[in-house]
Amino acid sequence: MREFGDSAVIFSASVWIEDPWSSMRRSSDLHDTIWWALKEANITIAFPQVDVHLDTLAPESVQRIGPTA
C-alpha cells in the first residue's frame, strides 16, 4: 500500500518485463487482470461524486453559451 487517497487506498505494483517496447501493453494487461480479479471477488471501487449547486439568487451570472434552439 502506498497511500490513502480521496475515497481510495492506493497500491503500487512493480514488474519486470523482458521487452521494454511492450511496456504499455503489459501495463494495460496488468490493469485489466487486477480489474477482473476485483470484480470476481465482488470488490467494488467507489468513485468520488461531485455535486454542482447553482446559486438561484444570482441568475444574471449564468449565461447561455452557443446557439439557442
DOMAR-984453 format. One line per 3 residues: for each residue y, z, x of N, C-alpha, C. Coordinates in nm, 4 decimals, always signed. Each point is the difference from the previous one (the first is absolute). Example, Ala and Ser with C-alpha at 12.3 -4.5 7.8 and 13.67 -1.06 7.14 Angstrom:
residues 2
-0.5690 +0.7800 +1.3190 +0.1190 +0.0000 -0.0890 +0.1200 +0.0000 +0.0900; +0.1050 -0.0720 -0.0350 +0.1190 +0.0060 +0.0820 +0.1090 +0.0730 -0.0770
END
This chain:
residues 69
-0.1172 +0.0000 +0.0848 +0.1172 +0.0000 -0.0848 +0.1228 +0.0000 +0.0889; +0.0938 -0.0886 -0.0330 +0.1205 -0.0113 +0.0806 +0.1157 +0.0828 -0.0562; +0.0194 -0.0070 -0.1322 +0.1118 +0.0734 -0.0594 -0.0106 +0.0006 -0.1516
+0.0833 +0.0829 -0.0620 +0.0154 -0.0015 -0.1442 +0.1217 -0.0850 -0.0317; -0.0143 -0.0894 -0.0968 +0.1116 -0.0841 -0.0410 +0.0343 +0.0285 -0.1451; +0.0928 -0.0777 -0.0561 +0.0349 +0.0128 -0.1411 -0.1217 -0.0403 -0.0824
-0.0575 +0.0946 -0.0692 -0.1197 -0.0230 -0.0821 -0.1126 -0.0631 +0.0814; -0.0161 +0.0416 +0.1249 -0.1011 -0.0628 +0.0856 -0.0487 +0.0936 +0.1089; -0.1197 -0.0258 +0.0445 -0.0522 +0.0573 +0.1228 -0.0255 -0.1206 +0.0895
+0.0670 -0.0064 +0.1128 -0.0033 -0.1194 +0.0844 -0.0985 +0.0190 +0.1142; -0.0965 -0.0902 +0.0053 -0.0997 -0.0008 +0.1060 +0.0250 -0.1191 +0.0904; -0.0490 +0.0053 +0.1207 +0.0039 -0.1169 +0.0875 -0.1403 -0.0217 +0.0556
-0.0321 -0.1256 +0.0236 -0.1306 -0.0357 +0.0546 +0.0212 -0.0960 +0.1158; -0.0700 +0.0227 +0.1077 +0.0059 -0.0894 +0.1152 -0.1363 -0.0640 +0.0190; -0.0004 -0.1286 +0.0231 -0.1243 -0.0720 +0.0211 +0.0150 -0.0923 +0.1205
-0.1120 -0.0363 +0.0569 -0.0009 -0.0939 +0.1122 -0.0669 -0.1274 -0.0453; +0.0651 -0.1134 +0.0282 -0.0611 -0.1289 -0.0308 -0.0021 -0.0844 +0.1268; -0.0994 -0.0850 +0.0103 -0.0151 -0.0843 +0.1186 +0.1055 -0.1098 +0.0062
+0.0360 -0.0560 -0.1158 +0.0907 -0.1146 -0.0053 +0.1350 +0.0410 -0.0584; +0.1029 +0.0208 +0.0843 +0.1298 +0.0434 -0.0527 +0.0654 -0.1031 -0.0918; -0.0397 -0.1250 +0.0076 +0.0580 -0.1032 -0.0861 -0.0446 +0.0179 -0.1455
-0.1039 +0.0765 -0.0214 -0.0468 +0.0214 -0.1373 +0.0445 +0.1357 -0.0553; +0.0956 +0.0638 +0.0657 +0.0398 +0.1359 -0.0397 +0.0559 +0.0070 -0.1419; +0.0760 -0.0992 -0.0428 +0.0556 +0.0024 -0.1361 -0.1125 -0.0074 -0.1032
-0.0957 -0.0861 +0.0237 -0.1125 -0.0133 -0.0930 -0.0841 +0.1271 -0.0010; -0.0240 +0.0556 +0.1172 -0.0811 +0.1221 +0.0088 +0.0716 +0.1172 -0.0658; +0.1313 +0.0072 +0.0155 +0.0785 +0.1058 -0.0643 -0.0103 -0.0126 -0.1523
+0.0096 -0.1229 -0.0486 -0.0135 -0.0239 -0.1434 -0.1391 +0.0392 -0.0491; -0.1027 -0.0354 +0.0766 -0.1370 +0.0373 -0.0363 -0.0161 +0.1519 -0.0064; +0.0593 +0.0704 +0.0967 -0.0084 +0.1458 +0.0039 +0.0672 +0.0611 -0.1228
+0.1201 -0.0476 -0.0326 +0.0718 +0.0503 -0.1170 -0.0792 -0.0273 -0.1277; -0.0565 -0.1185 -0.0093 -0.0797 -0.0365 -0.1163 -0.1226 +0.0907 -0.0141; -0.0673 +0.0273 +0.1104 -0.1172 +0.0878 -0.0012 +0.0371 +0.1419 -0.0422
+0.1107 +0.0509 +0.0521 +0.0459 +0.1342 -0.0373 +0.0353 +0.0042 -0.1475; +0.0706 -0.1029 -0.0482 +0.0408 -0.0058 -0.1411 -0.1206 +0.0088 -0.0924; -0.1027 -0.0822 +0.0267 -0.1171 -0.0020 -0.0875 -0.0843 +0.1262 +0.0146
-0.0003 +0.0605 +0.1173 -0.0714 +0.1274 +0.0170 +0.0670 +0.1096 -0.0827; +0.1319 +0.0006 -0.0037 +0.0724 +0.0969 -0.0822 -0.0277 -0.0230 -0.1483; +0.0004 -0.1263 -0.0418 -0.0285 -0.0327 -0.1396 -0.1409 +0.0445 -0.0380
-0.0972 -0.0254 +0.0878 -0.1388 +0.0369 -0.0275 -0.0167 +0.1515 -0.0121; +0.0820 +0.0739 +0.0743 -0.0052 +0.1464 -0.0045 +0.0882 +0.0565 -0.1119; +0.0541 -0.0884 -0.0842 +0.0886 +0.0390 -0.1104 +0.1235 +0.0754 +0.0478
+0.0525 -0.0409 +0.1142 +0.1238 +0.0577 +0.0529 +0.1126 -0.0972 -0.0318; +0.0983 +0.0484 -0.0730 +0.1140 -0.0851 -0.0338 +0.1194 +0.0380 +0.0859; +0.0822 -0.0978 +0.0267 +0.1210 +0.0223 +0.0784 +0.1172 +0.0036 -0.0980
+0.0682 +0.1122 -0.0041 +0.1154 +0.0143 -0.0895 +0.1230 -0.0590 +0.0682; +0.0498 -0.1079 -0.0575 +0.1190 -0.0623 +0.0553 +0.1230 +0.0673 -0.0580; +0.1030 +0.0242 +0.0822 +0.1206 +0.0651 -0.0512 +0.0681 -0.0881 -0.1046
+0.0577 +0.0636 -0.0984 +0.0719 -0.0713 -0.1047 +0.1471 +0.0380 +0.0066; +0.0846 -0.0963 -0.0318 +0.1442 +0.0217 +0.0033 +0.0550 -0.0314 -0.1383; +0.0788 +0.0907 -0.0542 +0.0656 -0.0216 -0.1282 +0.1439 -0.0421 +0.0243
+0.0465 -0.0969 -0.0781 +0.1382 -0.0461 +0.0097 +0.0705 +0.0420 -0.1274; +0.1099 +0.0717 +0.0133 +0.0785 +0.0454 -0.1146 +0.1375 -0.0658 +0.0079; +0.0398 -0.0659 -0.1078 +0.1319 -0.0619 -0.0062 +0.0965 +0.0961 -0.0681
+0.1172 +0.0110 +0.0568 +0.1031 +0.0859 -0.0573 +0.0611 -0.0728 -0.1194; -0.0305 +0.0437 -0.1211 +0.0501 -0.0676 -0.1200 +0.1456 +0.0352 -0.0301; +0.0566 +0.0967 +0.0717 +0.1404 +0.0363 -0.0215 +0.0954 -0.0938 +0.0722
-0.0527 -0.0834 +0.0898 +0.0851 -0.0913 +0.0761 -0.0560 -0.1427 -0.0077; -0.0015 -0.0626 -0.1225 -0.0598 -0.1331 -0.0134 +0.0755 -0.1082 +0.0770; +0.1276 +0.0223 +0.0306 +0.0756 -0.1021 +0.0729 -0.0501 -0.0183 +0.1429
-0.0767 +0.0960 +0.0516 -0.0516 -0.0129 +0.1358 -0.1271 -0.0857 +0.0052; -0.0566 -0.0347 -0.1169 -0.1196 -0.0836 -0.0050 +0.0435 -0.1408 -0.0357; -0.0327 -0.0980 +0.0854 +0.0415 -0.1379 -0.0221 -0.1216 -0.0893 -0.0055
+0.0044 -0.1018 -0.0843 -0.1067 -0.0986 -0.0079 +0.0137 -0.0960 +0.1187; -0.1113 -0.0288 +0.0624 -0.0024 -0.0945 +0.1116 -0.0810 -0.1203 -0.0425; +0.0535 -0.1182 +0.0190 -0.0721 -0.1219 -0.0352 +0.0448 -0.0544 -0.1334
-0.0568 -0.1135 -0.0395 +0.0411 -0.0641 -0.1261 -0.0469 +0.0805 -0.1203; +0.0795 -0.0085 -0.1052 -0.0380 +0.0671 -0.1236 -0.0734 -0.1006 -0.0887; -0.0919 +0.0479 -0.0802 -0.0817 -0.0894 -0.0854 +0.0687 -0.0248 -0.1313
END
